[in-house]
Amino acid sequence: MSKFDYSNFGWKNALRRCKCFIATLLFFSAFLVNTVFASTIVQDMRIGNQPDGARVVFDMNKSVNYRVFLLDSPRRVVIDLADSDIDRLYTKAQNQVIAGTRIGKMQGNDKRVVMDLSRPATVTKAFQIPPQEGKSWRLVIDMKMTSDGQFKNKIGNQYALTNNKTFLPQEEVAPQEKRHWWSSEPEATNKPVNRKRIIVLDPGHGGKDPGAIGATYKTYEKNITLAMGKELQKVLRNKGYIVYLTRDTDIFIPLRQRIKIAQKYKANLFMSIHADSAANRNATGLSVYTLSDTASDKEAAALAERENKADIIGGVDLGGNSKEVNDILISLSQTDTRNKSSKYATYLVGEMAKCTKLVRNTHRFAGFAVLKAPDIPSVLLEMGYLSNRTEESNLRQQSYRNKLAQAAAKAIDRYFQDPEIASNF
């Protein structure tokens, strides 16, 4: 028999293991405690009416880095809170200015609170109050009702109120969407954007459909639009965009097929290119169209009717529906898509005004079939009148088309840099 004391060895070994287990438990307990309480905990959120606006108050266990700014379409106030925990029970808060509240998760433990506005308002103050008289930390945000124009002048991160300018996304950083079951607001990952924007250009007419024919030089619209499409494609590719043409040769493509091409390429923007014609040869000027339930004027209505019949010219109708049904189908675009289309149209008009003559009320509305994609912002550019001698001559020149292409490209840059549009990438 061995003289070694096994019983003593077992007791000491068990004690040693017990001490080790307790030390490990204490370590992880401390780690968990520190992890939990390192974040700012939003204990309550209150929204109150003020005579000319609203006050939002967050009650917290400690101070927080915050950033508050406005976004449009729809109008809303965005409140970003760094490293915070907030209970979703507070998300239904509303008042005379705030129509509803949503909460989303951002990168790490950052949170985003979004308040939809029932009327235009701006953020006048954002500040924190240290604990006093038994109260916890408070983040206070004051909003004031204002005009739509004043609201639009304060949209975007550049007008944000923050206590830490290094906190949260800069202009070139855009959140990627991922929705939660408990929130309608997208999650933001704040990763740098590296996805290239995809643009589909649609040179109007082609093949057996020549489009408008120049009164002086008998220029075919289909040839001018194709030349312009290739010019703009070259300019945009040099800027880093991915650009496709619905046609790059003289072929006929039905209108609905042009939309399918844009959807196939998952286009972020669709631009149909045309040249106009009028009985009055003195008519001049460039115009831009976006989709509308009804045409904005008799000229737009006649133009929409003429373009929509192009499907019939090519031997393909719009599914055998009546005109009334087709008009309804064309008008059933998403409101968000229409707003984005109008946003780009506004930028396009602004840039074109710097380099060429425009018609009155340059941004017009019509029921063009090529504008009816419900998920792709779409515009139709009428570059000028082939029925006018001067404009027909201009459009035949590569240098003039390049000038228009440069202006269109600048408008596209501005469109994708818009905070509302950039937030989708």
C-alpha positions as a printed NumPy array, in Angstrom:
array([[  0.   ,   0.   ,   0.   ],
       [  1.26 ,   3.461,  -0.85 ],
       [  1.981,   5.905,   1.935],
       [  0.597,   8.75 ,  -0.193],
       [ -2.437,  10.474,   1.44 ],
       [ -5.045,  10.333,  -1.324],
       [ -7.771,  11.799,   0.876],
       [ -5.705,  14.867,   1.639],
       [ -4.841,  15.261,  -2.06 ],
       [ -8.511,  15.076,  -3.07 ],
       [ -9.622,  17.706,  -0.531],
       [ -6.915,  20.182,  -1.453],
       [ -7.474,  19.662,  -5.149],
       [-11.194,  20.228,  -4.748],
       [-10.536,  23.402,  -2.714],
       [ -8.118,  24.652,  -5.36 ],
       [-10.69 ,  24.029,  -8.094],
       [-13.394,  25.744,  -6.071],
       [-11.259,  28.851,  -5.603],
       [-10.479,  28.904,  -9.306],
       [-14.166,  28.598, -10.176],
       [-15.123,  31.41 ,  -7.786],
       [-12.41 ,  33.68 ,  -9.193],
       [-13.577,  32.963, -12.731],
       [-17.196,  33.599, -11.766],
       [-16.29 ,  36.911, -10.14 ],
       [-14.283,  37.928, -13.204],
       [-17.13 ,  37.277, -15.626],
       [-19.635,  38.838, -13.252],
       [-17.564,  41.991, -13.152],
       [-17.204,  41.849, -16.935],
       [-20.957,  41.5  , -17.415],
       [-21.721,  44.287, -14.945],
       [-19.309,  46.623, -16.679],
       [-20.678,  45.676, -20.07 ],
       [-24.296,  46.255, -19.082],
       [-23.793,  49.502, -17.278],
       [-21.31 ,  50.995, -19.725],
       [-24.209,  51.932, -22.022],
       [-26.503,  54.873, -21.458],
       [-29.92 ,  53.573, -20.425],
       [-32.901,  55.607, -21.609],
       [-35.33 ,  55.227, -18.726],
       [-38.19 ,  57.231, -20.189],
       [-39.118,  59.438, -23.148],
       [-41.685,  62.224, -22.942],
       [-43.186,  64.425, -25.656],
       [-45.018,  67.623, -24.696],
       [-46.795,  70.44 , -26.52 ],
       [-45.455,  73.961, -26.543],
       [-47.343,  77.002, -27.897],
       [-45.377,  76.967, -31.156],
       [-44.005,  73.433, -31.285],
       [-42.952,  70.508, -29.136],
       [-40.404,  69.441, -26.523],
       [-38.957,  65.92 , -26.38 ],
       [-37.236,  64.783, -23.181],
       [-35.202,  61.611, -22.698],
       [-34.569,  60.559, -19.071],
       [-31.254,  58.672, -18.8  ],
       [-28.952,  57.177, -16.208],
       [-26.   ,  59.168, -17.574],
       [-25.009,  61.561, -20.347],
       [-24.962,  60.493, -24.007],
       [-23.436,  61.551, -27.303],
       [-26.312,  62.647, -29.541],
       [-26.962,  63.96 , -33.019],
       [-30.288,  65.497, -34.16 ],
       [-31.184,  66.383, -37.761],
       [-34.087,  66.626, -40.225],
       [-35.001,  64.514, -43.259],
       [-37.707,  64.94 , -45.88 ],
       [-40.111,  62.721, -47.879],
       [-41.599,  62.092, -45.421],
       [-40.78 ,  64.91 , -43.016],
       [-39.102,  63.575, -39.887],
       [-36.683,  64.321, -37.062],
       [-33.84 ,  61.842, -36.554],
       [-32.207,  61.481, -33.115],
       [-29.099,  59.3  , -32.956],
       [-27.922,  58.157, -29.519],
       [-24.469,  56.612, -29.097],
       [-24.063,  53.377, -27.118],
       [-27.556,  53.393, -25.66 ],
       [-30.307,  51.051, -24.551],
       [-33.868,  52.235, -25.103],
       [-37.116,  50.381, -24.472],
       [-39.407,  49.931, -27.455],
       [-42.399,  50.661, -25.206],
       [-41.855,  54.36 , -25.835],
       [-42.281,  54.195, -29.61 ],
       [-45.936,  55.281, -29.853],
       [-45.383,  58.741, -28.416],
       [-46.91 ,  61.611, -30.434],
       [-48.38 ,  65.123, -30.134],
       [-49.5  ,  68.115, -32.255],
       [-46.245,  68.098, -34.265],
       [-45.068,  64.501, -33.99 ],
       [-47.255,  61.943, -35.769],
       [-45.414,  58.853, -34.557],
       [-42.117,  57.527, -33.218],
       [-39.945,  54.58 , -34.266],
       [-36.728,  53.132, -32.889],
       [-33.992,  51.423, -34.906],
       [-30.695,  49.752, -34.08 ],
       [-27.533,  51.144, -35.621],
       [-23.933,  49.963, -35.6  ],
       [-22.879,  48.39 , -32.327],
       [-25.192,  49.555, -29.573],
       [-26.057,  52.935, -31.134],
       [-29.778,  53.664, -31.469],
       [-31.797,  55.803, -33.88 ],
       [-35.087,  57.407, -32.848],
       [-37.186,  58.68 , -35.76 ],
       [-40.133,  61.011, -35.225],
       [-42.496,  61.544, -38.149],
       [-43.723,  65.132, -38.389],
       [-47.375,  65.942, -39.074],
       [-46.364,  69.46 , -40.106],
       [-43.126,  71.299, -40.959],
       [-40.918,  71.993, -37.933],
       [-37.273,  72.701, -37.207],
       [-35.075,  71.737, -34.26 ],
       [-34.19 ,  74.917, -32.369],
       [-32.314,  73.435, -29.383],
       [-30.749,  70.196, -28.213],
       [-29.023,  70.066, -24.818],
       [-28.436,  67.877, -21.747],
       [-29.23 ,  68.632, -18.101],
       [-27.132,  66.96 , -15.363],
       [-28.901,  65.255, -12.424],
       [-30.492,  67.691,  -9.963],
       [-33.222,  67.661,  -7.318],
       [-33.614,  63.906,  -7.504],
       [-33.923,  63.82 , -11.289],
       [-31.686,  61.821, -13.608],
       [-29.791,  62.999, -16.671],
       [-32.049,  64.535, -19.326],
       [-31.629,  65.134, -23.062],
       [-33.959,  67.933, -24.182],
       [-34.895,  68.619, -27.821],
       [-37.045,  71.623, -28.725],
       [-38.917,  71.839, -32.032],
       [-40.698,  74.817, -33.527],
       [-43.451,  74.76 , -36.16 ],
       [-42.357,  76.591, -39.295],
       [-43.032,  77.007, -43.01 ],
       [-42.278,  74.26 , -45.504],
       [-39.564,  76.413, -47.058],
       [-37.808,  76.978, -43.716],
       [-38.023,  73.255, -43.008],
       [-36.433,  72.357, -46.364],
       [-33.581,  74.806, -45.682],
       [-32.578,  72.773, -42.601],
       [-32.614,  69.254, -44.047],
       [-29.541,  67.021, -43.752],
       [-26.594,  66.154, -41.534],
       [-24.893,  69.472, -42.213],
       [-27.506,  71.18 , -40.012],
       [-27.359,  68.593, -37.239],
       [-27.263,  69.63 , -33.577],
       [-24.741,  67.505, -31.695],
       [-22.51 ,  67.513, -28.646],
       [-19.819,  65.504, -30.439],
       [-19.068,  66.234, -34.098],
       [-17.147,  62.981, -34.468],
       [-20.244,  60.975, -33.531],
       [-22.215,  59.065, -36.164],
       [-22.374,  59.275, -39.949],
       [-20.69 ,  61.982, -41.931],
       [-22.089,  63.004, -45.339],
       [-20.256,  60.265, -47.232],
       [-21.432,  57.506, -44.904],
       [-24.905,  56.068, -45.468],
       [-26.825,  53.438, -43.493],
       [-27.7  ,  50.088, -45.018],
       [-31.238,  48.891, -44.423],
       [-32.227,  45.947, -42.29 ],
       [-35.628,  46.134, -40.624],
       [-36.482,  44.715, -37.198],
       [-39.713,  42.981, -36.295],
       [-40.262,  45.59 , -33.623],
       [-39.414,  48.67 , -35.657],
       [-40.291,  50.066, -39.063],
       [-37.088,  52.086, -39.124],
       [-34.094,  50.536, -40.926],
       [-31.014,  49.465, -39.044],
       [-27.97 ,  51.533, -39.92 ],
       [-24.555,  49.925, -40.121],
       [-22.688,  53.179, -40.878],
       [-20.278,  51.39 , -43.191],
       [-18.681,  53.454, -45.98 ],
       [-20.613,  53.263, -49.219],
       [-18.886,  51.195, -51.895],
       [-21.852,  50.152, -54.018],
       [-21.826,  51.971, -57.346],
       [-24.983,  53.69 , -58.528],
       [-26.646,  52.083, -61.532],
       [-28.221,  54.301, -64.186],
       [-30.218,  53.178, -67.214],
       [-30.475,  55.637, -70.11 ],
       [-33.283,  55.194, -72.595],
       [-32.734,  56.739, -76.055],
       [-36.3  ,  57.266, -77.263],
       [-37.833,  55.595, -80.338],
       [-35.775,  53.515, -82.781],
       [-36.159,  51.076, -85.656],
       [-39.446,  51.521, -87.493],
       [-40.393,  54.364, -85.123],
       [-38.286,  57.437, -86.045],
       [-39.957,  59.751, -83.548],
       [-40.058,  63.444, -84.419],
       [-38.495,  64.54 , -87.719],
       [-36.622,  67.827, -88.014],
       [-38.355,  70.498, -90.057],
       [-35.177,  71.872, -91.626],
       [-32.586,  69.078, -91.872],
       [-35.033,  66.145, -91.617],
       [-33.166,  64.853, -88.562],
       [-34.674,  61.748, -87.003],
       [-35.316,  61.964, -83.275],
       [-34.232,  58.326, -82.827],
       [-30.731,  59.192, -84.097],
       [-30.346,  62.288, -81.912],
       [-31.488,  60.468, -78.769],
       [-29.1  ,  57.564, -79.388],
       [-26.178,  59.945, -79.911],
       [-27.087,  61.782, -76.717],
       [-27.471,  58.524, -74.785],
       [-23.981,  57.403, -75.763],
       [-22.535,  60.827, -74.926],
       [-24.097,  60.852, -71.47 ],
       [-23.097,  57.234, -70.874],
       [-19.466,  58.137, -71.541],
       [-19.565,  61.143, -69.198],
       [-21.197,  59.166, -66.387],
       [-18.853,  56.198, -66.705],
       [-15.919,  58.573, -66.346],
       [-17.469,  59.624, -63.026],
       [-17.628,  56.008, -61.826],
       [-21.294,  55.217, -62.416],
       [-22.496,  51.94 , -63.898],
       [-24.485,  52.939, -66.986],
       [-26.591,  50.871, -69.379],
       [-28.527,  51.864, -72.498],
       [-31.893,  50.34 , -73.321],
       [-30.651,  50.324, -76.927],
       [-27.25 ,  51.086, -78.447],
       [-28.278,  50.537, -82.089],
       [-31.193,  51.547, -84.298],
       [-33.737,  48.99 , -83.102],
       [-37.307,  49.231, -81.869],
       [-37.962,  48.38 , -78.218],
       [-41.532,  48.389, -76.823],
       [-42.071,  50.837, -74.003],
       [-42.828,  48.219, -71.369],
       [-39.672,  46.356, -72.374],
       [-37.614,  49.478, -71.685],
       [-38.87 ,  49.445, -68.11 ],
       [-38.102,  45.735, -67.806],
       [-34.542,  46.432, -68.943],
       [-34.142,  49.005, -66.172],
       [-35.572,  46.562, -63.621],
       [-33.302,  43.779, -64.89 ],
       [-30.239,  45.941, -64.229],
       [-31.68 ,  47.017, -60.836],
       [-31.379,  50.657, -61.852],
       [-31.199,  53.343, -59.192],
       [-32.256,  55.959, -61.758],
       [-33.945,  55.769, -65.174],
       [-33.731,  58.591, -67.705],
       [-35.569,  58.549, -71.021],
       [-34.127,  60.886, -73.669],
       [-36.252,  62.582, -76.335],
       [-36.438,  65.574, -78.672],
       [-39.744,  67.363, -79.113],
       [-41.701,  68.732, -82.068],
       [-44.412,  71.389, -82.334],
       [-46.638,  72.886, -85.018],
       [-45.265,  76.307, -84.05 ],
       [-41.716,  76.375, -85.424],
       [-40.834,  79.21 , -83.065],
       [-41.29 ,  76.931, -80.053],
       [-37.964,  76.368, -78.272],
       [-36.625,  75.144, -74.965],
       [-35.746,  72.075, -72.928],
       [-38.238,  70.437, -70.579],
       [-38.26 ,  67.647, -67.993],
       [-41.172,  65.33 , -67.245],
       [-42.051,  63.099, -64.32 ],
       [-45.094,  60.897, -63.851],
       [-48.497,  62.361, -63.02 ],
       [-52.028,  61.042, -62.786],
       [-53.079,  63.585, -65.372],
       [-50.998,  65.667, -67.758],
       [-50.054,  69.116, -66.479],
       [-51.375,  70.884, -69.574],
       [-52.802,  70.167, -73.029],
       [-49.357,  70.051, -74.625],
       [-48.134,  67.482, -72.102],
       [-51.308,  65.443, -72.561],
       [-50.897,  65.326, -76.341],
       [-47.235,  64.403, -75.99 ],
       [-47.988,  61.599, -73.535],
       [-50.665,  60.211, -75.861],
       [-48.259,  60.291, -78.809],
       [-45.45 ,  58.533, -76.918],
       [-47.724,  55.873, -75.37 ],
       [-48.942,  54.861, -78.823],
       [-45.405,  53.835, -79.728],
       [-46.17 ,  50.36 , -78.391],
       [-48.966,  50.036, -80.951],
       [-46.603,  51.239, -83.706],
       [-44.262,  48.375, -82.779],
       [-47.073,  45.833, -82.867],
       [-47.333,  45.429, -79.081],
       [-50.137,  46.992, -77.068],
       [-50.269,  47.514, -73.32 ],
       [-51.882,  44.192, -72.48 ],
       [-55.184,  44.703, -74.329],
       [-56.522,  47.07 , -71.671],
       [-58.65 ,  50.126, -72.314],
       [-57.045,  53.56 , -72.273],
       [-58.663,  54.237, -68.912],
       [-57.21 ,  51.083, -67.388],
       [-53.774,  51.789, -68.853],
       [-53.872,  55.336, -67.479],
       [-54.639,  53.904, -64.036],
       [-51.809,  51.376, -64.31 ],
       [-49.389,  54.083, -65.373],
       [-50.382,  56.252, -62.412],
       [-49.942,  53.499, -59.783],
       [-46.365,  54.333, -58.941],
       [-45.15 ,  54.437, -55.403],
       [-45.303,  57.83 , -53.73 ],
       [-41.707,  57.492, -52.618],
       [-40.56 ,  56.833, -56.186],
       [-42.459,  59.839, -57.469],
       [-40.909,  62.064, -54.828],
       [-37.429,  60.903, -55.796],
       [-38.199,  61.4  , -59.474],
       [-39.282,  64.969, -58.771],
       [-36.163,  65.524, -56.692],
       [-33.907,  64.541, -59.593],
       [-36.035,  66.585, -62.013],
       [-35.465,  69.635, -59.822],
       [-31.694,  69.136, -59.885],
       [-31.784,  68.51 , -63.637],
       [-33.71 ,  71.699, -64.344],
       [-31.297,  73.667, -62.173],
       [-28.216,  72.424, -64.018],
       [-29.746,  72.695, -67.498],
       [-30.736,  76.304, -66.815],
       [-27.025,  77.141, -66.67 ],
       [-26.295,  75.962, -70.206],
       [-29.384,  76.134, -72.43 ],
       [-32.814,  77.672, -72.896],
       [-35.719,  76.167, -70.983],
       [-39.454,  76.235, -71.612],
       [-41.699,  77.938, -69.09 ],
       [-42.675,  75.662, -66.206],
       [-39.752,  73.447, -67.146],
       [-40.63 ,  70.592, -64.799],
       [-43.836,  69.121, -66.202],
       [-45.995,  66.114, -65.483],
       [-47.439,  63.559, -67.882],
       [-48.487,  59.927, -68.151],
       [-45.565,  58.633, -70.194],
       [-45.512,  54.848, -70.185],
       [-41.74 ,  54.729, -69.7  ],
       [-42.106,  56.565, -66.371],
       [-44.434,  54.072, -64.716],
       [-41.863,  51.76 , -63.037],
       [-43.087,  51.687, -59.434],
       [-39.651,  51.033, -57.944],
       [-37.277,  53.154, -60.052],
       [-37.114,  56.98 , -59.96 ],
       [-37.681,  58.009, -63.577],
       [-37.558,  61.199, -65.637],
       [-38.054,  62.01 , -69.304],
       [-35.826,  64.68 , -70.84 ],
       [-37.046,  66.603, -73.897],
       [-33.805,  68.18 , -75.144],
       [-35.462,  70.732, -77.421],
       [-37.607,  71.116, -80.518],
       [-36.548,  69.511, -83.796],
       [-39.271,  71.599, -85.392],
       [-37.162,  74.677, -84.643],
       [-34.274,  75.314, -87.068],
       [-31.819,  76.526, -84.413],
       [-32.488,  73.774, -81.91 ],
       [-32.371,  71.082, -84.577],
       [-28.991,  72.426, -85.648],
       [-27.753,  72.492, -82.035],
       [-28.826,  68.927, -81.319],
       [-26.969,  67.709, -84.402],
       [-23.683,  68.993, -82.902],
       [-21.63 ,  66.717, -80.621],
       [-20.294,  69.7  , -78.671],
       [-23.823,  70.822, -77.789],
       [-24.881,  67.336, -76.769],
       [-21.781,  67.089, -74.579],
       [-22.772,  70.33 , -72.869],
       [-26.176,  68.86 , -72.07 ],
       [-24.554,  65.606, -70.92 ],
       [-22.233,  67.435, -68.519],
       [-25.21 ,  69.282, -67.017],
       [-27.229,  66.058, -66.659],
       [-24.246,  64.357, -64.984],
       [-23.861,  67.208, -62.474],
       [-27.568,  66.88 , -61.65 ],
       [-27.108,  63.134, -61.103],
       [-24.183,  63.835, -58.761],
       [-26.348,  66.233, -56.761],
       [-29.206,  63.737, -56.696],
       [-27.136,  60.894, -55.244],
       [-25.426,  63.265, -52.788],
       [-28.797,  64.413, -51.457],
       [-29.03 ,  63.184, -47.813],
       [-32.437,  61.619, -48.403],
       [-31.235,  59.66 , -51.441],
       [-27.824,  58.798, -49.972],
       [-29.524,  57.224, -46.946],
       [-30.76 ,  54.42 , -49.227],
       [-27.234,  53.28 , -50.099]])
